[in-house]
Amino acid sequence: RPLVIAAARGHVEVMRVLMDHVGEGPPLARLLAAADAQGRTALHACALHGATRAAKMLVDAGADVDAVDGTGATPLHVAATGDCGDEKGCEIVALLSSRHANQAARNRSGERPVDTAHQRGNVALIKALNGAWEDFERLSLTT
């Protein structure tokens, strides 16, 4: 899928051309939801590769922050692996959390994103996810 490939590489200019080409409404929604062979959307690709600018463009365009791939993982689960590095992973976690990504979503193994970070022993991402969870809980109590 062209958008997934462009997103994985952080090519925001190419992404913009692709999104402009399809326009708005259902065609854009289909483009944003298009997935690769593993069921990963462009937003999953951004989370895997730490492409924060590209991820922001996608969520601003209406990408589903809770889309699931073939393993039931959301982009937040993918970011929690830490494969893109702590700093970029934490940026993606903050972005997705600010867009109300489901912190309690469980993949097919029954793991939440924070569980994934714990398994990897990634302290920075555990802290980022726990901080995002606390913000989510605080906002939920006030609304």
N, C-alpha and C positions, 0 to 999 in steps of 0.2 A: 504494500500500500504506500503510495507516494508520500502522504502526509505523515505516516508513521516513520518512514525513513528520514524525511526532512526534520521531523521533531527530534528523533534520536541524535541527529547531528547538530541540533541547535540552529538550523538554517531558517531563521525567522522570515527572511525575505522570500524564500521559496514557499514557505507555509502561507504567507500573506497572498502570494500569487494564486496558490491553489484554492484558498478560501474565497478570494475575490472572484475567481473563475466560476465557482458554483453558486455564488450569491448567498442569499439569506433563506431562512425558513427550512423546510424539510431537506432540500439538497445539502445545506450546510450541516444540519443535524446528522445526516447519513455520513457525510465526510468525517465529522468529528467522532462518530461511533465506529467507523471502519477499523477493523482489527487485522493483525497479521496472523500467521499460522498458529501461534500460541494464544491467540485471543487477546493480545495486548493492543490497546488503542494508542494513539499518538501521545496521550497524556501518560500512559504507562511508560512509554519510551522515554519521555522527558524525565520521569521519576528515576528510571534506571540509569540514565546518563547524566543526571544533574543539570539538565537544560532548563534553568529557571525562567529565563526570558521567554522561551518557547512555551513553557507550561503556562505562564501568565497569559500569553496570547490565546492559548486554547481555552482556559477557563473564562477569560473575558468574552470569548466567542460562544460560550455555552457548553463546553465539554463537560461530561458527567464526571464529577470528582469521585464518584463511588462506582464507576464501571468496573466490572470484574473480568479477569482474564480466564484462561482455561483452567487455572488452578484455584479460581475463586478469589484471587488476590486483587485488591484495589490498588490504585496508584500509591496510596499511603503505605500499603504493605510493601510495595516495590521500593519506595524511598527508604523504608525501615531496614532494608537489607544492608544499606550503607555501601553498596558496591560503587557508588559514584563519589565516595569520600564524605567525611563528616560535615564539612562546611556546606557543600552543595546539597547533601542530604537534608541537613537542617533547614536550609532555605526552602527546599521543596516541601518539607513537613510544614513549615510556617505558612507557605502559600496555600497549600491544600487545606490546612486547618482554618485559615482565615476565610475560606470558601465553604466551610462547614462540612468537610469530609468526615465521614462516619468513623470516629475513633474506635468504636466497639465492633466494627465489621469483622467477621471471621472468615478466613479462607477455608478451603476444603479440609485442611488439617485442624481446623478449629482454633487457629491462632488469630489474635488481634494484631494490629501493626506493632504495638509495644512488645508483644510476645516475640515477634520476629526479631526486633532489635535486641531483646534479651538473649535470644539464642545465639546471636552473633557476638554478644558481649560488647556492643557498641554503646558506650556510656553517653557520648554526646547525643546520639539519636534517642536513647532512652529518656534523657533529660528533655529534649525537644518535644518528644511525644507526650511525656508526662505534663510538661508545661502547657502544651496545647490542650490536653485533656482537662487540666484545671481551669483553663480559660473557657472551655466548652461548658463545663459544669457550672461555672460562675454565671455565664450568660444564660444558661438554661434556667437557673434559679431566679433570675431577675425578669425573665419574660413570661 
